[in-house]
Amino acid sequence: MPVHTSLRLAVVGAGPVGLALALHARHTLPQAELTLFDARPADRDVAADPRTLALSLGSVQWLQALGVWPQAAAAPIHAVHVSQVPPSFGDAAVRIRATEQQVPMLGAVLAYGALVAPMQAAWAAAVQAEPARCRMRFGTPVRAIKAVADGVELDAGIAEVFDLAVVAEGGLFGDQARKPVQRDYGQTAWVGTMTVEGGEPGMAFERFTRQGPAALLPLPASEDGQRRMALVWCVRSDDDPVQPLTDAQRLAVLNTLFPPEAGRLVAASALKPFQLGLNAERTLVDGRRVCIGNAAQTLHPVAGQGLNLGLRDAHQLVAALRFEPDLDAALRRVEWARAPDRWSMIAATDFLARSFAWPGLGRLRGLALAALEHAGPVKAQLARQMMFGWR
């Protein structure tokens, strides 16, 4: 039974993490007044946003429970193949299959707009159903958040006081103000959509190259039935081998990078570059202001876990608010409970991202992949952590 008799909660940022928190809080904290802020206008068509999101099984299950999972728009990940480019790095590979882990899928991939549009529609319906406790403040950015007695004051055109503000508005590394824990990896991620012939449907690929990791993730088929995969291709920014290439040359290079199991890449969308780095807060909680998702930690995409980490931030915050009667004690509980999951993932992605600049580590990485492939219990534990986080 919820213990808070009243709670004025502001959520800043209506991306997947902020929307998930607001929707979950609406059902879990029935006495809370919830206001969702976002700089974009409420009538902007977010459904057309093509950015790719990769979600773990735990994230998919939570969004299903919230009633906002667009199953028809998502491609399930049934298997993951992790390997290095031979010959200098060896040909070891780790394969993780959903059937081996006795789960229906390891995760799923879909477009940003395909997920955010139904989530925003669900929140708009909540506002219409419960206008006294659910509100939308879209179209005006939150310019400042400052501490006041027993709460925070938000400035979004007018000053409003809340008991708690949750910031879920993260953005991209290249556009962010720098946080206390930061590292510019000197890498660029080129992202786009590939058309594929052959290969195993539902398999995701992570390929370690000399320049950095490259990944192919399954996407729903195109309207004419062609197989599609999302590409994330990380290379060094100071000697970028991708930028000067034509589309045909990029396609030819990519076909040399990925293993035969991926199939043949026959067409590519225009690739877009993004700067990569680590940008994280030391703590999630600062008084009555809490950062979650990319607002708390922006990670390298090498493990594809940034959004999943943010969704777990949101879920655990609402759980703490539900069961702890003292708000400040609940926030301390969140800080303590989230630390192992977020810092283990920050450390792992930071190590992997930096390791591509270390001479000789490719051979050690290959040995580790070979050992992991034959270490059943360890591989199973890694799979569980990637699906559900640190527990």
C-alpha positions, 0 to 999 in steps of 0.5 A: 500500500502506498505510504505517501499521502501527497507528493508533488512530483515533476518529471523533466523530459518526455523521452522513454525514461521520463514517460515510463517513470510518469506512467508507472508513478501514476499507477503506483503512487495514486496520491501523487500529483504528477507534472511532465515537462518537455521542451517540444510541443505536445502536437509535434509528431514524434512517431516519425523519429527513426532513431534506433532503440535497443531494449533488454528483456527486462525493459520490454517486460516492464513496458508491456506491464505498463501497456505501452509496448508496441509489439508489432513495431519491434524486432525481437533479438533471439540471439547475440553474436560477439566476435572480433575481426580476424586474423590478427584478433583471432576468430573466437566468438560468443553466441548467446541464444534466448532458447539456451537462457529459457526466455522468449527473447533477449531483447528487442529493437525498434524506432524511437518514435514507435515507442515514444508515440504510444507512451506519450499518447498514454500520458495524454490519456492519463491527463484527460482521465485525471486532470487534477493529478496528471498534467502536461507542460509541453512546449516550454523548456525548464530553464532552471531548477533550484532548491527551496525549503522542503522541495524544488522550484522549477522555472518553465515560464512560470515558477512552480514548487514541487516536492521532488524533481526528476530530470530525465532529459539527457540528450547526446554526449556532444551537446551536453554540459560536462558532468563530474565524471567525463571522458571523450573517447575520441570516437565517432559512431556512424549510424544508419539502416542496412538492407540485408540478404541472408543471415539468421533473422533475429540475431544481433552482432557485435564486432570488435575492430581495430578502430572500435566496435561495430554492431548490427541489430535486427529491425522490423522488415521494410514494407516490401518485406526486405530484412533490415538491420540497424548499424552502429559503427564506431571509429576513431575521430582523429583518423576517421576512415568512414567520412571520406568514403562513398556510400558504395565504398562504406557498404563494401567495407562493412561487408568485410567487417561482419561475420558470414552469419550476418548475411550480405549487406546490399544497401544502406541509408545515409549514415549520420555521425555522433561524438562518443564519450562518458558523461556521468553524475557522481550521485543520482540525488542532489537534495530533492533533485534526482537525475536518471537516464542520460541525465545521470549517465551517458555511456558509450554504445558498446554494450547497448545498455544506456536506455535500459540503465535509465529505465531501471533508474526510473523503476527503482525510484518509483519503488522507493517512493512507494514503500518509504514514508520519508521522502529524503530517506527514499531518495537515500535508498535509491542512491544506495540501491542503484549504485552497483548497477550503474557503476558496474555498467559505467565501468564495463563500457568505459573499459571496453571503449578505451581498450581499442586504443591499447596495443596488444589487447586484441589478443587478450580480448580474443582469448577472453571471448573464447573462454567465455563461449565455453564457460556456460555458467559465466555466460549465463550470468552475463546474459542475465545481467544484460537482460535484467541488470545487476541484481 
